Amino acid sequence: MAYLHSIVQTLFSVYTILLFLRIASSWVPQWQGHQIVRFIAFYTDPYLNFFRGLIPPLGGVLDLSPILAFFALRLIETILLGIVR
């Protein structure tokens, strides 16, 4: 079971890093066409778009939905790790 716990924890850590990279890349428009950014967006945007539907951007530019997305991701990780134990 410790092995499964490690795998779950690693997968959530990698996805968290991908989310951080996606959010940071959105601040640099020149990066949007880069292949790595498109790869990251492909895997993170569906998750982020769910939360963007719940919390629209403030003033049309300030997107607070990633905060909720990170919170939900951490909550799901905690629940799954509790089940694995």
PDB file of N, CA, C and O in Angstrom:
ATOM      1  N   MET A   1       0.808  -1.198   0.000  1.00  0.00           N
ATOM      2  CA  MET A   1       0.000   0.000   0.000  1.00  0.00           C
ATOM      3  C   MET A   1       0.852   1.262   0.000  1.00  0.00           C
ATOM      4  O   MET A   1       0.424   2.288  -0.530  1.00  0.00           O
ATOM      5  N   ALA A   2       2.022   1.212   0.570  1.00  0.00           N
ATOM      6  CA  ALA A   2       2.900   2.387   0.585  1.00  0.00           C
ATOM      7  C   ALA A   2       3.291   2.781  -0.833  1.00  0.00           C
ATOM      8  O   ALA A   2       3.463   3.962  -1.135  1.00  0.00           O
ATOM      9  N   TYR A   3       3.428   1.781  -1.699  1.00  0.00           N
ATOM     10  CA  TYR A   3       3.782   2.036  -3.092  1.00  0.00           C
ATOM     11  C   TYR A   3       2.650   2.792  -3.792  1.00  0.00           C
ATOM     12  O   TYR A   3       2.911   3.741  -4.530  1.00  0.00           O
ATOM     13  N   LEU A   4       1.414   2.388  -3.571  1.00  0.00           N
ATOM     14  CA  LEU A   4       0.256   3.049  -4.162  1.00  0.00           C
ATOM     15  C   LEU A   4       0.123   4.468  -3.622  1.00  0.00           C
ATOM     16  O   LEU A   4      -0.203   5.394  -4.365  1.00  0.00           O
ATOM     17  N   HIS A   5       0.375   4.631  -2.343  1.00  0.00           N
ATOM     18  CA  HIS A   5       0.347   5.956  -1.710  1.00  0.00           C
ATOM     19  C   HIS A   5       1.351   6.885  -2.403  1.00  0.00           C
ATOM     20  O   HIS A   5       1.032   8.037  -2.694  1.00  0.00           O
ATOM     21  N   SER A   6       2.541   6.392  -2.663  1.00  0.00           N
ATOM     22  CA  SER A   6       3.581   7.169  -3.339  1.00  0.00           C
ATOM     23  C   SER A   6       3.180   7.549  -4.756  1.00  0.00           C
ATOM     24  O   SER A   6       3.419   8.674  -5.194  1.00  0.00           O
ATOM     25  N   ILE A   7       2.577   6.619  -5.463  1.00  0.00           N
ATOM     26  CA  ILE A   7       2.159   6.885  -6.843  1.00  0.00           C
ATOM     27  C   ILE A   7       1.092   7.974  -6.872  1.00  0.00           C
ATOM     28  O   ILE A   7       1.175   8.902  -7.676  1.00  0.00           O
ATOM     29  N   VAL A   8       0.100   7.868  -6.007  1.00  0.00           N
ATOM     30  CA  VAL A   8      -0.972   8.864  -5.960  1.00  0.00           C
ATOM     31  C   VAL A   8      -0.395  10.233  -5.616  1.00  0.00           C
ATOM     32  O   VAL A   8      -0.737  11.234  -6.246  1.00  0.00           O
ATOM     33  N   GLN A   9       0.465  10.273  -4.634  1.00  0.00           N
ATOM     34  CA  GLN A   9       1.072  11.532  -4.214  1.00  0.00           C
ATOM     35  C   GLN A   9       1.907  12.144  -5.341  1.00  0.00           C
ATOM     36  O   GLN A   9       1.856  13.355  -5.556  1.00  0.00           O
ATOM     37  N   THR A  10       2.663  11.331  -6.054  1.00  0.00           N
ATOM     38  CA  THR A  10       3.479  11.816  -7.160  1.00  0.00           C
ATOM     39  C   THR A  10       2.621  12.350  -8.294  1.00  0.00           C
ATOM     40  O   THR A  10       2.922  13.402  -8.858  1.00  0.00           O
ATOM     41  N   LEU A  11       1.556  11.637  -8.633  1.00  0.00           N
ATOM     42  CA  LEU A  11       0.666  12.084  -9.707  1.00  0.00           C
ATOM     43  C   LEU A  11       0.029  13.435  -9.377  1.00  0.00           C
ATOM     44  O   LEU A  11      -0.059  14.306 -10.242  1.00  0.00           O
ATOM     45  N   PHE A  12      -0.406  13.607  -8.158  1.00  0.00           N
ATOM     46  CA  PHE A  12      -0.995  14.887  -7.766  1.00  0.00           C
ATOM     47  C   PHE A  12       0.052  15.992  -7.734  1.00  0.00           C
ATOM     48  O   PHE A  12      -0.255  17.137  -8.065  1.00  0.00           O
ATOM     49  N   SER A  13       1.266  15.677  -7.347  1.00  0.00           N
ATOM     50  CA  SER A  13       2.336  16.679  -7.354  1.00  0.00           C
ATOM     51  C   SER A  13       2.663  17.121  -8.774  1.00  0.00           C
ATOM     52  O   SER A  13       2.840  18.312  -9.030  1.00  0.00           O
ATOM     53  N   VAL A  14       2.742  16.179  -9.686  1.00  0.00           N
ATOM     54  CA  VAL A  14       3.023  16.506 -11.088  1.00  0.00           C
ATOM     55  C   VAL A  14       1.902  17.362 -11.663  1.00  0.00           C
ATOM     56  O   VAL A  14       2.168  18.342 -12.360  1.00  0.00           O
ATOM     57  N   TYR A  15       0.662  17.008 -11.382  1.00  0.00           N
ATOM     58  CA  TYR A  15      -0.464  17.785 -11.918  1.00  0.00           C
ATOM     59  C   TYR A  15      -0.490  19.187 -11.318  1.00  0.00           C
ATOM     60  O   TYR A  15      -0.833  20.145 -12.010  1.00  0.00           O
ATOM     61  N   THR A  16      -0.137  19.319 -10.053  1.00  0.00           N
ATOM     62  CA  THR A  16      -0.061  20.640  -9.425  1.00  0.00           C
ATOM     63  C   THR A  16       0.993  21.494 -10.106  1.00  0.00           C
ATOM     64  O   THR A  16       0.770  22.679 -10.353  1.00  0.00           O
ATOM     65  N   ILE A  17       2.130  20.907 -10.408  1.00  0.00           N
ATOM     66  CA  ILE A  17       3.193  21.637 -11.119  1.00  0.00           C
ATOM     67  C   ILE A  17       2.705  22.049 -12.508  1.00  0.00           C
ATOM     68  O   ILE A  17       2.959  23.172 -12.944  1.00  0.00           O
ATOM     69  N   LEU A  18       2.012  21.154 -13.200  1.00  0.00           N
ATOM     70  CA  LEU A  18       1.463  21.493 -14.519  1.00  0.00           C
ATOM     71  C   LEU A  18       0.479  22.655 -14.420  1.00  0.00           C
ATOM     72  O   LEU A  18       0.472  23.531 -15.286  1.00  0.00           O
ATOM     73  N   LEU A  19      -0.343  22.676 -13.386  1.00  0.00           N
ATOM     74  CA  LEU A  19      -1.273  23.794 -13.201  1.00  0.00           C
ATOM     75  C   LEU A  19      -0.524  25.102 -12.977  1.00  0.00           C
ATOM     76  O   LEU A  19      -0.879  26.129 -13.557  1.00  0.00           O
ATOM     77  N   PHE A  20       0.515  25.071 -12.137  1.00  0.00           N
ATOM     78  CA  PHE A  20       1.317  26.267 -11.916  1.00  0.00           C
ATOM     79  C   PHE A  20       1.944  26.754 -13.221  1.00  0.00           C
ATOM     80  O   PHE A  20       1.936  27.950 -13.513  1.00  0.00           O
ATOM     81  N   LEU A  21       2.482  25.830 -13.995  1.00  0.00           N
ATOM     82  CA  LEU A  21       3.095  26.203 -15.269  1.00  0.00           C
ATOM     83  C   LEU A  21       2.069  26.789 -16.231  1.00  0.00           C
ATOM     84  O   LEU A  21       2.365  27.751 -16.939  1.00  0.00           O
ATOM     85  N   ARG A  22       0.875  26.224 -16.265  1.00  0.00           N
ATOM     86  CA  ARG A  22      -0.184  26.729 -17.142  1.00  0.00           C
ATOM     87  C   ARG A  22      -0.577  28.143 -16.757  1.00  0.00           C
ATOM     88  O   ARG A  22      -0.732  29.002 -17.625  1.00  0.00           O
ATOM     89  N   ILE A  23      -0.737  28.390 -15.480  1.00  0.00           N
ATOM     90  CA  ILE A  23      -1.125  29.722 -15.013  1.00  0.00           C
ATOM     91  C   ILE A  23      -0.016  30.728 -15.306  1.00  0.00           C
ATOM     92  O   ILE A  23      -0.289  31.834 -15.773  1.00  0.00           O
ATOM     93  N   ALA A  24       1.232  30.350 -15.035  1.00  0.00           N
ATOM     94  CA  ALA A  24       2.358  31.244 -15.312  1.00  0.00           C
ATOM     95  C   ALA A  24       2.486  31.524 -16.805  1.00  0.00           C
ATOM     96  O   ALA A  24       2.805  32.645 -17.199  1.00  0.00           O
ATOM     97  N   SER A  25       2.240  30.518 -17.637  1.00  0.00           N
ATOM     98  CA  SER A  25       2.366  30.717 -19.085  1.00  0.00           C
ATOM     99  C   SER A  25       1.285  31.653 -19.617  1.00  0.00           C
ATOM    100  O   SER A  25       1.475  32.285 -20.656  1.00  0.00           O
ATOM    101  N   SER A  26       0.171  31.750 -18.930  1.00  0.00           N
ATOM    102  CA  SER A  26      -0.894  32.643 -19.389  1.00  0.00           C
ATOM    103  C   SER A  26      -0.494  34.112 -19.247  1.00  0.00           C
ATOM    104  O   SER A  26      -1.104  34.981 -19.871  1.00  0.00           O
ATOM    105  N   TRP A  27       0.510  34.393 -18.445  1.00  0.00           N
ATOM    106  CA  TRP A  27       0.980  35.763 -18.271  1.00  0.00           C
ATOM    107  C   TRP A  27       1.949  36.187 -19.376  1.00  0.00           C
ATOM    108  O   TRP A  27       2.273  37.368 -19.501  1.00  0.00           O
ATOM    109  N   VAL A  28       2.407  35.231 -20.171  1.00  0.00           N
ATOM    110  CA  VAL A  28       3.372  35.516 -21.240  1.00  0.00           C
ATOM    111  C   VAL A  28       2.744  35.083 -22.577  1.00  0.00           C
ATOM    112  O   VAL A  28       2.866  33.923 -22.970  1.00  0.00           O
ATOM    113  N   PRO A  29       2.082  36.005 -23.264  1.00  0.00           N
ATOM    114  CA  PRO A  29       1.369  35.643 -24.497  1.00  0.00           C
ATOM    115  C   PRO A  29       2.270  35.026 -25.582  1.00  0.00           C
ATOM    116  O   PRO A  29       1.792  34.233 -26.392  1.00  0.00           O
ATOM    117  N   GLN A  30       3.546  35.372 -25.608  1.00  0.00           N
ATOM    118  CA  GLN A  30       4.449  34.832 -26.620  1.00  0.00           C
ATOM    119  C   GLN A  30       4.627  33.319 -26.484  1.00  0.00           C
ATOM    120  O   GLN A  30       5.006  32.656 -27.450  1.00  0.00           O
ATOM    121  N   TRP A  31       4.365  32.776 -25.324  1.00  0.00           N
ATOM    122  CA  TRP A  31       4.561  31.351 -25.085  1.00  0.00           C
ATOM    123  C   TRP A  31       3.373  30.503 -25.524  1.00  0.00           C
ATOM    124  O   TRP A  31       3.490  29.280 -25.602  1.00  0.00           O
ATOM    125  N   GLN A  32       2.233  31.126 -25.812  1.00  0.00           N
ATOM    126  CA  GLN A  32       1.000  30.376 -26.064  1.00  0.00           C
ATOM    127  C   GLN A  32       1.113  29.396 -27.230  1.00  0.00           C
ATOM    128  O   GLN A  32       0.468  28.348 -27.214  1.00  0.00           O
ATOM    129  N   GLY A  33       1.919  29.718 -28.237  1.00  0.00           N
ATOM    130  CA  GLY A  33       2.045  28.830 -29.381  1.00  0.00           C
ATOM    131  C   GLY A  33       3.085  27.743 -29.210  1.00  0.00           C
ATOM    132  O   GLY A  33       3.194  26.857 -30.058  1.00  0.00           O
ATOM    133  N   HIS A  34       3.843  27.790 -28.144  1.00  0.00           N
ATOM    134  CA  HIS A  34       4.917  26.821 -27.938  1.00  0.00           C
ATOM    135  C   HIS A  34       4.326  25.428 -27.693  1.00  0.00           C
ATOM    136  O   HIS A  34       3.289  25.291 -27.044  1.00  0.00           O
ATOM    137  N   GLN A  35       4.988  24.414 -28.213  1.00  0.00           N
ATOM    138  CA  GLN A  35       4.479  23.044 -28.141  1.00  0.00           C
ATOM    139  C   GLN A  35       4.298  22.556 -26.702  1.00  0.00           C
ATOM    140  O   GLN A  35       3.314  21.879 -26.403  1.00  0.00           O
ATOM    141  N   ILE A  36       5.216  22.883 -25.822  1.00  0.00           N
ATOM    142  CA  ILE A  36       5.114  22.435 -24.423  1.00  0.00           C
ATOM    143  C   ILE A  36       3.925  23.104 -23.737  1.00  0.00           C
ATOM    144  O   ILE A  36       3.204  22.462 -22.973  1.00  0.00           O
ATOM    145  N   VAL A  37       3.724  24.384 -24.008  1.00  0.00           N
ATOM    146  CA  VAL A  37       2.596  25.099 -23.400  1.00  0.00           C
ATOM    147  C   VAL A  37       1.284  24.532 -23.913  1.00  0.00           C
ATOM    148  O   VAL A  37       0.329  24.397 -23.148  1.00  0.00           O
ATOM    149  N   ARG A  38       1.222  24.201 -25.192  1.00  0.00           N
ATOM    150  CA  ARG A  38       0.005  23.584 -25.741  1.00  0.00           C
ATOM    151  C   ARG A  38      -0.244  22.219 -25.103  1.00  0.00           C
ATOM    152  O   ARG A  38      -1.388  21.865 -24.817  1.00  0.00           O
ATOM    153  N   PHE A  39       0.819  21.455 -24.880  1.00  0.00           N
ATOM    154  CA  PHE A  39       0.704  20.151 -24.216  1.00  0.00           C
ATOM    155  C   PHE A  39       0.138  20.326 -22.801  1.00  0.00           C
ATOM    156  O   PHE A  39      -0.788  19.619 -22.405  1.00  0.00           O
ATOM    157  N   ILE A  40       0.698  21.265 -22.052  1.00  0.00           N
ATOM    158  CA  ILE A  40       0.243  21.512 -20.682  1.00  0.00           C
ATOM    159  C   ILE A  40      -1.205  21.992 -20.690  1.00  0.00           C
ATOM    160  O   ILE A  40      -2.008  21.552 -19.867  1.00  0.00           O
ATOM    161  N   ALA A  41      -1.541  22.889 -21.610  1.00  0.00           N
ATOM    162  CA  ALA A  41      -2.904  23.415 -21.692  1.00  0.00           C
ATOM    163  C   ALA A  41      -3.906  22.308 -22.017  1.00  0.00           C
ATOM    164  O   ALA A  41      -5.021  22.298 -21.496  1.00  0.00           O
ATOM    165  N   PHE A  42      -3.507  21.391 -22.869  1.00  0.00           N
ATOM    166  CA  PHE A  42      -4.394  20.285 -23.246  1.00  0.00           C
ATOM    167  C   PHE A  42      -4.826  19.478 -22.024  1.00  0.00           C
ATOM    168  O   PHE A  42      -5.973  19.037 -21.947  1.00  0.00           O
ATOM    169  N   TYR A  43      -3.925  19.283 -21.080  1.00  0.00           N
ATOM    170  CA  TYR A  43      -4.219  18.469 -19.902  1.00  0.00           C
ATOM    171  C   TYR A  43      -4.745  19.258 -18.707  1.00  0.00           C
ATOM    172  O   TYR A  43      -5.340  18.674 -17.801  1.00  0.00           O
ATOM    173  N   THR A  44      -4.538  20.562 -18.688  1.00  0.00           N
ATOM    174  CA  THR A  44      -4.970  21.338 -17.525  1.00  0.00           C
ATOM    175  C   THR A  44      -6.200  22.203 -17.782  1.00  0.00           C
ATOM    176  O   THR A  44      -6.969  22.466 -16.858  1.00  0.00           O
ATOM    177  N   ASP A  45      -6.398  22.646 -19.018  1.00  0.00           N
ATOM    178  CA  ASP A  45      -7.509  23.552 -19.295  1.00  0.00           C
ATOM    179  C   ASP A  45      -8.887  22.952 -19.016  1.00  0.00           C
ATOM    180  O   ASP A  45      -9.746  23.664 -18.497  1.00  0.00           O
ATOM    181  N   PRO A  46      -9.144  21.679 -19.333  1.00  0.00           N
ATOM    182  CA  PRO A  46     -10.476  21.141 -18.978  1.00  0.00           C
ATOM    183  C   PRO A  46     -10.765  21.232 -17.477  1.00  0.00           C
ATOM    184  O   PRO A  46     -11.883  21.554 -17.075  1.00  0.00           O
ATOM    185  N   TYR A  47      -9.765  20.951 -16.662  1.00  0.00           N
ATOM    186  CA  TYR A  47      -9.939  21.038 -15.204  1.00  0.00           C
ATOM    187  C   TYR A  47     -10.144  22.496 -14.789  1.00  0.00           C
ATOM    188  O   TYR A  47     -11.050  22.795 -14.010  1.00  0.00           O
ATOM    189  N   LEU A  48      -9.316  23.398 -15.300  1.00  0.00           N
ATOM    190  CA  LEU A  48      -9.443  24.815 -14.953  1.00  0.00           C
ATOM    191  C   LEU A  48     -10.746  25.410 -15.486  1.00  0.00           C
ATOM    192  O   LEU A  48     -11.357  26.250 -14.825  1.00  0.00           O
ATOM    193  N   ASN A  49     -11.172  24.987 -16.664  1.00  0.00           N
ATOM    194  CA  ASN A  49     -12.410  25.520 -17.249  1.00  0.00           C
ATOM    195  C   ASN A  49     -13.629  25.182 -16.403  1.00  0.00           C
ATOM    196  O   ASN A  49     -14.584  25.958 -16.353  1.00  0.00           O
ATOM    197  N   PHE A  50     -13.606  24.036 -15.741  1.00  0.00           N
ATOM    198  CA  PHE A  50     -14.696  23.688 -14.836  1.00  0.00           C
ATOM    199  C   PHE A  50     -14.846  24.764 -13.761  1.00  0.00           C
ATOM    200  O   PHE A  50     -15.958  25.203 -13.471  1.00  0.00           O
ATOM    201  N   PHE A  51     -13.741  25.181 -13.178  1.00  0.00           N
ATOM    202  CA  PHE A  51     -13.773  26.185 -12.114  1.00  0.00           C
ATOM    203  C   PHE A  51     -14.003  27.588 -12.661  1.00  0.00           C
ATOM    204  O   PHE A  51     -14.572  28.435 -11.972  1.00  0.00           O
ATOM    205  N   ARG A  52     -13.568  27.842 -13.886  1.00  0.00           N
ATOM    206  CA  ARG A  52     -13.851  29.134 -14.527  1.00  0.00           C
ATOM    207  C   ARG A  52     -15.349  29.306 -14.746  1.00  0.00           C
ATOM    208  O   ARG A  52     -15.862  30.425 -14.735  1.00  0.00           O
ATOM    209  N   GLY A  53     -16.041  28.197 -14.943  1.00  0.00           N
ATOM    210  CA  GLY A  53     -17.497  28.258 -15.068  1.00  0.00           C
ATOM    211  C   GLY A  53     -18.178  28.574 -13.748  1.00  0.00           C
ATOM    212  O   GLY A  53     -19.270  29.142 -13.729  1.00  0.00           O
ATOM    213  N   LEU A  54     -17.541  28.210 -12.648  1.00  0.00           N
ATOM    214  CA  LEU A  54     -18.101  28.472 -11.321  1.00  0.00           C
ATOM    215  C   LEU A  54     -17.809  29.887 -10.842  1.00  0.00           C
ATOM    216  O   LEU A  54     -18.651  30.525 -10.209  1.00  0.00           O
ATOM    217  N   ILE A  55     -16.602  30.376 -11.151  1.00  0.00           N
ATOM    218  CA  ILE A  55     -16.176  31.705 -10.714  1.00  0.00           C
ATOM    219  C   ILE A  55     -15.727  32.486 -11.944  1.00  0.00           C
ATOM    220  O   ILE A  55     -14.613  32.285 -12.429  1.00  0.00           O
ATOM    221  N   PRO A  56     -16.578  33.372 -12.454  1.00  0.00           N
ATOM    222  CA  PRO A  56     -16.150  34.157 -13.618  1.00  0.00           C
ATOM    223  C   PRO A  56     -15.056  35.150 -13.227  1.00  0.00           C
ATOM    224  O   PRO A  56     -14.977  35.560 -12.070  1.00  0.00           O
ATOM    225  N   PRO A  57     -14.211  35.539 -14.188  1.00  0.00           N
ATOM    226  CA  PRO A  57     -13.140  36.507 -13.889  1.00  0.00           C
ATOM    227  C   PRO A  57     -13.704  37.831 -13.378  1.00  0.00           C
ATOM    228  O   PRO A  57     -14.714  38.323 -13.881  1.00  0.00           O
ATOM    229  N   LEU A  58     -13.046  38.396 -12.382  1.00  0.00           N
ATOM    230  CA  LEU A  58     -13.454  39.683 -11.828  1.00  0.00           C
ATOM    231  C   LEU A  58     -13.005  40.792 -12.776  1.00  0.00           C
ATOM    232  O   LEU A  58     -11.838  40.849 -13.164  1.00  0.00           O
ATOM    233  N   GLY A  59     -13.906  41.645 -13.135  1.00  0.00           N
ATOM    234  CA  GLY A  59     -13.576  42.735 -14.041  1.00  0.00           C
ATOM    235  C   GLY A  59     -13.180  42.252 -15.422  1.00  0.00           C
ATOM    236  O   GLY A  59     -12.663  43.024 -16.230  1.00  0.00           O
ATOM    237  N   GLY A  60     -13.418  40.984 -15.695  1.00  0.00           N
ATOM    238  CA  GLY A  60     -13.086  40.424 -16.997  1.00  0.00           C
ATOM    239  C   GLY A  60     -11.633  40.026 -17.165  1.00  0.00           C
ATOM    240  O   GLY A  60     -11.273  39.438 -18.185  1.00  0.00           O
ATOM    241  N   VAL A  61     -10.781  40.335 -16.179  1.00  0.00           N
ATOM    242  CA  VAL A  61      -9.349  40.036 -16.338  1.00  0.00           C
ATOM    243  C   VAL A  61      -8.735  39.249 -15.180  1.00  0.00           C
ATOM    244  O   VAL A  61      -7.777  38.506 -15.392  1.00  0.00           O
ATOM    245  N   LEU A  62      -9.252  39.391 -13.985  1.00  0.00           N
ATOM    246  CA  LEU A  62      -8.657  38.731 -12.818  1.00  0.00           C
ATOM    247  C   LEU A  62      -9.355  37.391 -12.584  1.00  0.00           C
ATOM    248  O   LEU A  62     -10.492  37.344 -12.114  1.00  0.00           O
ATOM    249  N   ASP A  63      -8.666  36.317 -12.916  1.00  0.00           N
ATOM    250  CA  ASP A  63      -9.222  34.964 -12.828  1.00  0.00           C
ATOM    251  C   ASP A  63      -8.826  34.336 -11.485  1.00  0.00           C
ATOM    252  O   ASP A  63      -7.666  33.983 -11.273  1.00  0.00           O
ATOM    253  N   LEU A  64      -9.787  34.205 -10.601  1.00  0.00           N
ATOM    254  CA  LEU A  64      -9.539  33.618  -9.278  1.00  0.00           C
ATOM    255  C   LEU A  64      -9.875  32.127  -9.227  1.00  0.00           C
ATOM    256  O   LEU A  64      -9.678  31.477  -8.200  1.00  0.00           O
ATOM    257  N   SER A  65     -10.377  31.594 -10.326  1.00  0.00           N
ATOM    258  CA  SER A  65     -10.773  30.187 -10.336  1.00  0.00           C
ATOM    259  C   SER A  65      -9.614  29.220 -10.059  1.00  0.00           C
ATOM    260  O   SER A  65      -9.863  28.158  -9.490  1.00  0.00           O
ATOM    261  N   PRO A  66      -8.356  29.529 -10.429  1.00  0.00           N
ATOM    262  CA  PRO A  66      -7.270  28.594 -10.082  1.00  0.00           C
ATOM    263  C   PRO A  66      -7.110  28.367  -8.581  1.00  0.00           C
ATOM    264  O   PRO A  66      -6.671  27.297  -8.159  1.00  0.00           O
ATOM    265  N   ILE A  67      -7.464  29.365  -7.774  1.00  0.00           N
ATOM    266  CA  ILE A  67      -7.377  29.188  -6.323  1.00  0.00           C
ATOM    267  C   ILE A  67      -8.314  28.063  -5.895  1.00  0.00           C
ATOM    268  O   ILE A  67      -7.933  27.186  -5.120  1.00  0.00           O
ATOM    269  N   LEU A  68      -9.539  28.098  -6.404  1.00  0.00           N
ATOM    270  CA  LEU A  68     -10.501  27.044  -6.096  1.00  0.00           C
ATOM    271  C   LEU A  68     -10.049  25.708  -6.684  1.00  0.00           C
ATOM    272  O   LEU A  68     -10.245  24.658  -6.073  1.00  0.00           O
ATOM    273  N   ALA A  69      -9.444  25.752  -7.872  1.00  0.00           N
ATOM    274  CA  ALA A  69      -8.959  24.525  -8.519  1.00  0.00           C
ATOM    275  C   ALA A  69      -7.854  23.868  -7.684  1.00  0.00           C
ATOM    276  O   ALA A  69      -7.850  22.649  -7.517  1.00  0.00           O
ATOM    277  N   PHE A  70      -6.922  24.667  -7.163  1.00  0.00           N
ATOM    278  CA  PHE A  70      -5.859  24.117  -6.320  1.00  0.00           C
ATOM    279  C   PHE A  70      -6.438  23.560  -5.016  1.00  0.00           C
ATOM    280  O   PHE A  70      -6.020  22.500  -4.550  1.00  0.00           O
ATOM    281  N   PHE A  71      -7.387  24.270  -4.440  1.00  0.00           N
ATOM    282  CA  PHE A  71      -8.011  23.798  -3.212  1.00  0.00           C
ATOM    283  C   PHE A  71      -8.714  22.458  -3.439  1.00  0.00           C
ATOM    284  O   PHE A  71      -8.567  21.530  -2.644  1.00  0.00           O
ATOM    285  N   ALA A  72      -9.476  22.365  -4.527  1.00  0.00           N
ATOM    286  CA  ALA A  72     -10.194  21.120  -4.835  1.00  0.00           C
ATOM    287  C   ALA A  72      -9.216  19.979  -5.108  1.00  0.00           C
ATOM    288  O   ALA A  72      -9.441  18.848  -4.678  1.00  0.00           O
ATOM    289  N   LEU A  73      -8.132  20.279  -5.823  1.00  0.00           N
ATOM    290  CA  LEU A  73      -7.137  19.249  -6.115  1.00  0.00           C
ATOM    291  C   LEU A  73      -6.521  18.705  -4.833  1.00  0.00           C
ATOM    292  O   LEU A  73      -6.341  17.496  -4.687  1.00  0.00           O
ATOM    293  N   ARG A  74      -6.202  19.597  -3.913  1.00  0.00           N
ATOM    294  CA  ARG A  74      -5.619  19.177  -2.628  1.00  0.00           C
ATOM    295  C   ARG A  74      -6.634  18.358  -1.821  1.00  0.00           C
ATOM    296  O   ARG A  74      -6.269  17.379  -1.169  1.00  0.00           O
ATOM    297  N   LEU A  75      -7.896  18.758  -1.867  1.00  0.00           N
ATOM    298  CA  LEU A  75      -8.935  18.028  -1.148  1.00  0.00           C
ATOM    299  C   LEU A  75      -9.102  16.620  -1.719  1.00  0.00           C
ATOM    300  O   LEU A  75      -9.195  15.649  -0.967  1.00  0.00           O
ATOM    301  N   ILE A  76      -9.138  16.512  -3.030  1.00  0.00           N
ATOM    302  CA  ILE A  76      -9.258  15.197  -3.679  1.00  0.00           C
ATOM    303  C   ILE A  76      -8.053  14.328  -3.342  1.00  0.00           C
ATOM    304  O   ILE A  76      -8.198  13.134  -3.080  1.00  0.00           O
ATOM    305  N   GLU A  77      -6.860  14.928  -3.349  1.00  0.00           N
ATOM    306  CA  GLU A  77      -5.653  14.174  -3.009  1.00  0.00           C
ATOM    307  C   GLU A  77      -5.724  13.644  -1.579  1.00  0.00           C
ATOM    308  O   GLU A  77      -5.406  12.483  -1.323  1.00  0.00           O
ATOM    309  N   THR A  78      -6.139  14.494  -0.658  1.00  0.00           N
ATOM    310  CA  THR A  78      -6.240  14.091   0.743  1.00  0.00           C
ATOM    311  C   THR A  78      -7.233  12.945   0.919  1.00  0.00           C
ATOM    312  O   THR A  78      -6.973  11.998   1.662  1.00  0.00           O
ATOM    313  N   ILE A  79      -8.359  13.035   0.238  1.00  0.00           N
ATOM    314  CA  ILE A  79      -9.370  11.983   0.335  1.00  0.00           C
ATOM    315  C   ILE A  79      -8.826  10.672  -0.233  1.00  0.00           C
ATOM    316  O   ILE A  79      -8.961   9.619   0.391  1.00  0.00           O
ATOM    317  N   LEU A  80      -8.207  10.736  -1.425  1.00  0.00           N
ATOM    318  CA  LEU A  80      -7.660   9.516  -2.034  1.00  0.00           C
ATOM    319  C   LEU A  80      -6.546   8.900  -1.189  1.00  0.00           C
ATOM    320  O   LEU A  80      -6.483   7.680  -1.034  1.00  0.00           O
ATOM    321  N   LEU A  81      -5.676   9.738  -0.649  1.00  0.00           N
ATOM    322  CA  LEU A  81      -4.600   9.198   0.184  1.00  0.00           C
ATOM    323  C   LEU A  81      -5.159   8.577   1.463  1.00  0.00           C
ATOM    324  O   LEU A  81      -4.610   7.598   1.969  1.00  0.00           O
ATOM    325  N   GLY A  82      -6.250   9.143   1.987  1.00  0.00           N
ATOM    326  CA  GLY A  82      -6.906   8.551   3.152  1.00  0.00           C
ATOM    327  C   GLY A  82      -7.502   7.192   2.833  1.00  0.00           C
ATOM    328  O   GLY A  82      -7.466   6.283   3.662  1.00  0.00           O
ATOM    329  N   ILE A  83      -8.047   7.052   1.641  1.00  0.00           N
ATOM    330  CA  ILE A  83      -8.625   5.773   1.219  1.00  0.00           C
ATOM    331  C   ILE A  83      -7.517   4.726   1.011  1.00  0.00           C
ATOM    332  O   ILE A  83      -7.679   3.558   1.366  1.00  0.00           O
ATOM    333  N   VAL A  84      -6.412   5.159   0.440  1.00  0.00           N
ATOM    334  CA  VAL A  84      -5.294   4.249   0.175  1.00  0.00           C
ATOM    335  C   VAL A  84      -4.694   3.714   1.461  1.00  0.00           C
ATOM    336  O   VAL A  84      -4.274   2.559   1.519  1.00  0.00           O
ATOM    337  N   ARG A  85      -4.651   4.530   2.473  1.00  0.00           N
ATOM    338  CA  ARG A  85      -4.080   4.094   3.756  1.00  0.00           C
ATOM    339  C   ARG A  85      -4.979   3.091   4.353  1.00  0.00           C
ATOM    340  O   ARG A  85      -4.702   2.581   5.438  1.00  0.00           O
TER     341      ARG A  85
END
